[in-house]
Amino acid sequence: MSIDVDAATQEKRYTVAVRALCEFTAKQGDLDLRFTPSPTAQEGIQGHAIVAARRGEDYRSEVVLAGDHGPLHVRGRADGYDPGRRLLEEVKTYRGQLSSIPDNHRHLHWAQLRVYGHLLCEQLGLETVNLALVYFDIGSQQETAFNETRTRAELAALFADQCGRFLAWAEQELAHRAVRDAALDAMRFPHADFRPGQRQLAEAVFRANTGKRSLLAQAPTGIGKTVGTLFPALKAAPKQELDKLFFLAAKTPGRQLALHAAGTLKLHADLPLRILELAARDKACEHPDKACRGDACPLARGFYDRLPAARAACLDAPLLDRATLREVGLAHEVCPYYLGSEMTRWSDVVIGDYNYWFDGGAMLYNLAQANGWRVSVLADEAHNLVSRARGMYSAELERGSLRAARAVAPPVVQKALEKLGRAWTGAGKDAPLPYQVLDKPPAKFVDALGNAVSAISEHLAESAVPLDPALRDFYFAAMAFARLAESFGPHSLFDLAREDVRDTVLCIRNVVPAPFLGPRFEFAHSTTLFSATLGPWNYFADLLGMPQTTAWIDVESPFRASQLDVHVAHGISTKFQRRAGSLAPIAALMGRQYRERPGNYLAFFSSFDYLQQALERFEREHPDIPTWRQSRRMSEDERAGFLARFAVGGRGIGFAVLGGSFGEGIDLPGERLIGAFVATLGLPQVNPVNEQLRLRMDDMFGAGYDYTYLYPGMQKVVQAAGRVIRTEQDRGTVWLIDERFARPEVRALLPAWWQMDGATQGVSVPAP
Ligand code: SF4
């Protein structure tokens, strides 16, 4: 569903896909998301191709059809048309038993086919048409067709009925868009003035949106990045005819900031803006012990019947955050999580996690494609995107999980799992080392894996009882692995790790997410990735697959060099082999700094072990200085307790791990934090996996060490040290504890506004 201008009449029209129109008007009954082994996208495409190949020479596949009803423009592609038989077909692939396709799905399929039937009659001037709903079984490759013949008049009446029911909503949407765009056009910046740097950022985002380009923006903390990106993107929306703005964040606090900023813009300019927060399913679910289907969960029962009223209530809410969705959902007895998903269609600003746009089955990306939305995307804290995206396109299979699955598998699945076991052993034969990278997943193994997945799918489709958890877990892992094996390429490593002779772990490890993310950047009208540490830009552009036309900006910091004393501890090495010797001088340095200027400090170390050793040494030397520490797997309360120690007027040093939960995304302005010690370059561990990554980075970009070790490490250092100065009033100290910080190539990666002149940089520390 998108709004555009009719070229002939110059009037605004509402374009809707046939599927979306029918989902709106013809979906009824329960939400039914029981796990059924539905065909994969690939299988679906193959199924359609098989059916088309069985038809005659004149058969036309993928017939493009369109028609109008008032301001509604309806378009879509029917699966196939046989002119000789005047037969229009809609093909649906399935697996298992035909009777398991719920009635409300069939109802929807018929509605779609009849709309296509009407559009075809109008296009070809037919007075009658034969319609066939063809269900194709992926397993047996059998077709089952349901037929009917309809007159042009009947189909026109059905089409008018569907459109009529949608039209009231569409007209409301058109009116909303007109008012929204007028208000955005007139919108002024919500504060008296831009903060230093904020205008530069806002202008760059505006230019990127008006120029339909992507943007990488490195912008320091404290300039108001969230408003500084939301405001210009919204301001550009009317002229660029943007349907929606997606604001993506790596973590919940980033989402909260965006919600607050969007809410402020809305309030300040009295914008009729619909703002939606997408929360994770496990956070929004009201019945975590139940399945998402009508016979299990009361909020799934009759979901589509009650949806229209809930949807209307949502539009009256000033802000659709998680709490409001819950309130509306419960009042209308519909699931708040799926209500939120539904409302993405009707919202202007959607705020959610990266995965809604970037991962393999990303909901927002899929909806935008299906509906032809013109979208602008903003991604905050984007330095996280490389590692997050790598995770989205990686998969692992443990031999132990296959054994566990075999132990509970029914006889019909056993044979396929046994074969898979043999192929797995064969794959491992060529990899005798504890860790080895192979060229690609062996064909025999991939075939056996595909067969095992099919066997479990067939069993699941036929069986009335759910899968045993061990078999189910293996099935999900195997499906994910098989999907990635299909698209295996130089962007990924295929490796085998051997814990002992029996236990091997196979991994498809994505190292360059660019081929997966690139199409998303190409599809969006504009994408802005921003963060305080987004350099060097080529690292992100290469790994993420940003388009050639991507702009890059390094926003000037609002902070003065005089606010931050940056020291390099020349005499200390934090290299693994020299750690023991580093403990005494680090304790001495920290103690001296603390006594010179008592207050709250954070001290970062590269691992929990190093942290523990440094803490013990420090406490021995300075028992009077309060300390507290980050521990492994802290709960939310424990994390809050750690941060609460950084009170105004407080004293002491919090010990934390670099790259952990206190190394970024926390805000301790003023006296709450007056200094940081960073006792490491943050370089990832040298291990076989990282060494393979280095080789691949060298092959692909000629920058193995930098892309694997130096850049990711220094991003963590700058993030951690960036906790100290949060406002233009803050003053503080950063100690970079390692002699390598003095190297020119390392210093080049530190923020330009940090001043490390002779007076501060040259502080040396007594050798151990
Ligand atoms: S409340 Fe939970 S179980 Fe029920 S439909 Fe929603 S997500 Fe599924």
Boltz pocket constraint, residues with backbone or C-beta under 6 A from the ligand:
constraints:
  - pocket:
      binder: B
      contacts: [[A, 31], [A, 281], [A, 284], [A, 285], [A, 286], [A, 287], [A, 288], [A, 290], [A, 291], [A, 292], [A, 293], [A, 297], [A, 298], [A, 299], [A, 300], [A, 335], [A, 336], [A, 337], [A, 338]]
      max_distance: 6.0
